[in-house]
């Protein structure tokens, strides 16, 4: 019985993946890799006088407030891209119309801003002491974040062009419809308001 329930859940999960477009799958892998490197990889190292090296991760106790902002943004990104219930709820309360790429861009921008605020703090601290520095992972995470936001920005522009063309077509059809209505009104006015008596 348990095996049957488990296999049904696996099939349901795989069926959900089958609905994703190529773009959605690329963004999913981007988010999974981003979460992994943020959880596992250290971004800052401090060398003490005893020559011990301490490493600090972004998602750790050392960066509590930044961690909260980044975690909330990642949770929203995952839910937004992979849960239609959450997407509908989000659109109902926060957004006027659906644009996956724009919401993705917003929360990626929040993550990058939080990440770069740490860079500013470390730059100030490193000007006072040489014991604090970035790790190699810092550069990798920053490049990964920038690649992701550029990918999303391209999607925002593509979506805007696509919806812009639709809006243009609708406006042209509305203009033509309004011109036909105006012509009919002029004909009616001419027919019924003209004095035919000579």
C-alpha positions as CSV (number, residue, x, y, z in Angstrom):
1,X,0.0,0.0,0.0
2,X,2.8,2.4,0.9
3,X,4.7,1.6,-2.3
4,X,1.6,2.4,-4.4
5,X,1.1,5.7,-2.6
6,X,4.8,6.5,-3.1
7,X,4.7,5.6,-6.8
8,X,1.6,7.8,-7.3
9,X,3.3,10.7,-5.6
10,X,6.4,10.3,-7.8
11,X,4.2,10.1,-10.9
12,X,2.3,13.2,-9.9
13,X,5.6,15.0,-9.3
14,X,7.0,13.9,-12.7
15,X,3.7,15.0,-14.3
16,X,4.1,18.4,-12.8
17,X,7.7,18.6,-14.3
18,X,6.3,17.6,-17.7
19,X,4.2,20.8,-17.7
20,X,7.3,23.1,-17.4
21,X,8.7,24.8,-20.4
22,X,12.4,24.8,-21.3
23,X,12.6,28.3,-19.8
24,X,11.0,27.1,-16.5
25,X,13.4,24.2,-16.2
26,X,16.4,26.4,-16.8
27,X,15.2,28.7,-14.1
28,X,14.5,25.8,-11.7
29,X,18.1,24.5,-12.1
30,X,19.4,28.0,-11.6
31,X,17.5,28.3,-8.3
32,X,18.6,24.9,-7.1
33,X,22.3,25.6,-7.8
34,X,21.9,29.1,-6.2
35,X,20.3,27.6,-3.0
36,X,23.1,24.9,-2.8
37,X,26.0,27.4,-3.1
38,X,24.3,29.8,-0.6
39,X,23.8,27.0,1.9
40,X,27.1,25.1,1.6
41,X,29.8,27.5,0.3
42,X,31.6,30.0,2.5
43,X,31.8,33.6,1.2
44,X,34.1,35.2,3.7
45,X,37.2,34.1,5.6
46,X,38.9,35.6,8.5
47,X,42.4,34.7,9.4
48,X,43.1,35.1,13.1
49,X,46.5,35.9,14.8
50,X,46.8,32.2,15.6
51,X,46.7,31.4,11.8
52,X,43.3,29.7,12.1
53,X,41.0,30.5,9.3
54,X,37.3,30.9,10.0
55,X,34.8,30.7,7.1
56,X,31.3,32.3,7.1
57,X,28.4,31.3,4.9
58,X,25.7,33.7,3.7
59,X,23.0,31.5,5.2
60,X,24.4,31.3,8.7
61,X,24.2,33.0,12.1
62,X,26.7,35.7,11.2
63,X,24.4,37.3,8.6
64,X,21.0,36.9,10.3
65,X,19.1,39.8,8.8
66,X,20.6,39.4,5.3
67,X,19.8,35.7,5.6
68,X,16.2,36.3,6.4
69,X,15.8,38.6,3.4
70,X,17.5,36.1,1.1
71,X,15.5,33.1,2.4
72,X,12.2,34.9,2.0
73,X,13.1,35.9,-1.5
74,X,14.2,32.4,-2.4
75,X,11.0,30.9,-0.9
76,X,8.8,33.4,-2.9
77,X,10.8,32.6,-6.1
78,X,10.3,28.8,-5.7
79,X,6.6,29.2,-4.8
80,X,6.0,31.7,-7.6
81,X,7.5,29.5,-10.3
82,X,6.3,26.1,-9.1
83,X,2.9,26.6,-7.4
84,X,-0.1,27.9,-9.3
85,X,-2.1,28.4,-6.0
86,X,0.6,30.7,-4.6
87,X,0.8,32.5,-7.9
88,X,-2.9,33.2,-8.0
89,X,-2.8,34.3,-4.3
90,X,0.2,36.6,-5.0
91,X,-1.5,38.1,-8.1
92,X,-4.7,38.7,-6.1
93,X,-3.0,40.7,-3.4
94,X,0.1,42.2,-4.9
95,X,0.2,42.3,-8.6
96,X,-2.2,43.6,-11.3
97,X,-1.3,41.1,-14.0
98,X,0.8,38.0,-14.5
99,X,4.4,38.4,-15.5
100,X,6.6,35.6,-14.3
101,X,9.8,37.2,-15.4
102,X,9.1,40.6,-13.7
103,X,8.4,39.0,-10.3
104,X,11.5,36.8,-10.7
105,X,13.5,39.9,-11.6
106,X,12.2,41.8,-8.5
107,X,13.2,39.1,-6.0
108,X,16.5,38.4,-7.7
109,X,17.3,42.1,-7.4
110,X,16.5,41.9,-3.7
111,X,18.9,39.0,-3.3
112,X,21.7,40.8,-5.2
113,X,21.2,44.0,-3.2
114,X,21.5,42.0,0.1
115,X,24.5,40.2,-1.2
116,X,26.2,43.4,-2.3
117,X,25.5,45.1,1.0
118,X,27.8,42.5,2.6
119,X,30.5,43.4,0.0
120,X,30.3,47.0,1.1
121,X,30.7,46.1,4.8
122,X,33.6,43.8,4.1
123,X,35.3,46.5,2.0
124,X,35.1,48.9,5.0
125,X,36.4,46.2,7.4
126,X,39.2,45.1,5.1
127,X,40.4,48.7,4.9
128,X,41.0,48.5,8.7
129,X,42.4,45.0,8.8
130,X,43.9,42.6,6.3
131,X,42.6,39.5,8.1
132,X,39.2,39.5,6.4
133,X,38.8,38.6,2.8
134,X,36.4,37.0,0.2
135,X,36.6,33.4,-0.7
136,X,36.6,32.1,-4.3
137,X,32.9,31.1,-3.8
138,X,32.0,34.8,-3.3
139,X,33.0,35.6,-6.9
140,X,31.2,32.4,-8.2
141,X,28.0,33.3,-6.3
142,X,28.1,36.9,-7.5
143,X,28.6,35.8,-11.2
144,X,25.9,33.3,-10.8
145,X,23.5,35.9,-9.5
146,X,24.3,38.3,-12.3
147,X,23.9,35.6,-14.9
148,X,20.5,34.8,-13.5
149,X,19.3,38.4,-13.4
150,X,20.4,39.0,-17.0
151,X,18.6,35.8,-18.1
152,X,15.4,37.1,-16.3
153,X,15.8,40.6,-17.7
154,X,15.9,39.2,-21.2
155,X,12.7,37.3,-20.4
156,X,11.1,40.5,-19.1
157,X,11.9,42.3,-22.4
158,X,10.6,39.4,-24.4
159,X,7.4,39.3,-22.4
160,X,7.0,43.1,-22.8
161,X,7.4,42.8,-26.6
162,X,5.0,40.0,-26.8
163,X,2.3,41.7,-24.8
164,X,3.1,45.0,-26.5
165,X,2.2,43.5,-29.9
166,X,-1.0,42.1,-28.5
167,X,-2.0,45.5,-27.0
168,X,-1.2,47.1,-30.3
169,X,-3.4,44.7,-32.2
170,X,-6.2,45.2,-29.7
171,X,-5.8,49.0,-30.0
172,X,-5.9,48.9,-33.8
173,X,-9.0,46.7,-33.8
174,X,-10.7,49.1,-31.2
175,X,-9.7,52.1,-33.4
176,X,-11.2,50.5,-36.5
177,X,-14.3,49.6,-34.5
178,X,-14.7,53.2,-33.3
179,X,-14.3,54.6,-36.8
180,X,-17.1,52.3,-38.1
181,X,-19.3,53.4,-35.2
182,X,-18.6,57.1,-35.9
183,X,-19.4,56.6,-39.6
184,X,-22.7,54.9,-38.7
185,X,-23.6,57.7,-36.4
186,X,-22.8,60.3,-39.1
187,X,-25.0,58.4,-41.6
188,X,-27.9,58.2,-39.1
189,X,-27.5,61.9,-38.3
190,X,-27.5,62.8,-42.0
191,X,-30.6,60.6,-42.7
192,X,-32.8,61.6,-39.8
193,X,-31.8,65.2,-39.2
194,X,-31.8,66.4,-42.8
195,X,-34.7,68.6,-43.8
196,X,-36.1,66.9,-47.0
197,X,-38.7,69.6,-47.6
198,X,-37.9,71.9,-50.5
